[in-house]
Amino acid sequence: MVPLSYYLVLSGILFACGVTGFLIKRNIITIFMSIELMLNGVNLSFVAFAAHWHALAGQIFVFFVMVVAAAEAAVGLAIIIAVYRTRETLNVDRVNLLKL
Amino acid sequence: MISVHLILFLMFGAIALAGAINLLAQTHPINSALSLIAVMAALAGEYLLLGAEFVAAVQVIVYAGAVMVLFVFVIMLLNAGVEEHTQGSRVAILFGVPGTLLGSILIGWVVLRHSGTEAVAAGALPGAPTTIGPMLFHEFLLPFEITSILILIAIMGAVVLASKPPTAPPAALRKVN
């Protein structure tokens, strides 16, 4: 038996790691992976709350979050490829102009 | 009392945490991607402990499988190297670190103090595909269909964005400036 708060604390720490990575990382791909980490932290809270309140809808929401995350990964990585093609760098500090 | 459930929770939680911290510590994106795969696999174990069998399976297949393969593929395609360090903002460190500490202590205190202390039992909720499926195709039919349109748009968007521009190549663009 594990208290609900343990799951929430783990989920919060994972989300905080994602936020930290988003802020301190310079590689655009790693920043993108940090976003995925945040989504995973949120998913854990969804499943923990679903088990706690006996509401199956929480697991359905996780399913939708995963679908949106997959779509986001496909479009985001395509954008990264397009950025790399024009700038020839993955460092976000060097991507500071809207127009070349 | 220490139960098997708690031991498994702590084990998977430690793996997830170590992976998340390793993601931040590594400078090469491929190492970060591999630690993210470890986080996702450990989270699938946590979902199994919570009785969400379907979500655990989808987590492994879609997240640890498809999405992360896409990430690794792009890292190798772009030949991403070790990330270079640039000078960060001093104001961000001056205000960000104490602010983050304060915020996390506050949130942790509220969660530990005010959330329910009743335990979540393993397999308390049937999360098998046989119970998820009917719910997905009855109560959540409209969101499900809308997601299919979203995925279609994402596919088209990815193809359009990643395809080479037919007109001027980037080298010619740079010469104009």
Interface residues (C-beta under 8 A of the other chain):
Chain A: M1 V2 P3 L4 S5 Y6 Y7 L8 V9 L10 G12 I13 L14 A16 C17 G18 T20 G21 L23 I24 K25 R26 N27 I29 T30 F32 M33 S34 E36 L37 N40 N43 L44 V47 A48 A50 A51 H52 H54 L56 A57 Q59 I60 V62 F63 F64 M66 V67 V68 A69 A70 A71 E72 A73 A74 V75 L77 A78 I79 I80 I81 A82 Y84 R85 T86 E88 L90 N91 D93 L100
Chain B: S3 H5 L6 F9 G13 A16 L17 A20 I21 L23 L24 P29 S32 A33 L36 V39 M40 L43 E46 Y47 L49 L50 G51 A52 F54 V55 V58 Q59 V62 Y63 A66 V67 L70 F71 V74 I75 L77 L78 A80 E83 E84 H85 T86 G88 A92 G96 T100 S104 I107 G108 V111 L112 S115 G116 T117 E118 A119 V120 A121 A124 L125 P126 G127 T131 I132 M135 L136 E139 F140 P143 T147 L150 I151 I153 A154 I155 G157 A158 V159 V160 L161 A162 K164 P170 L173 R174 N177
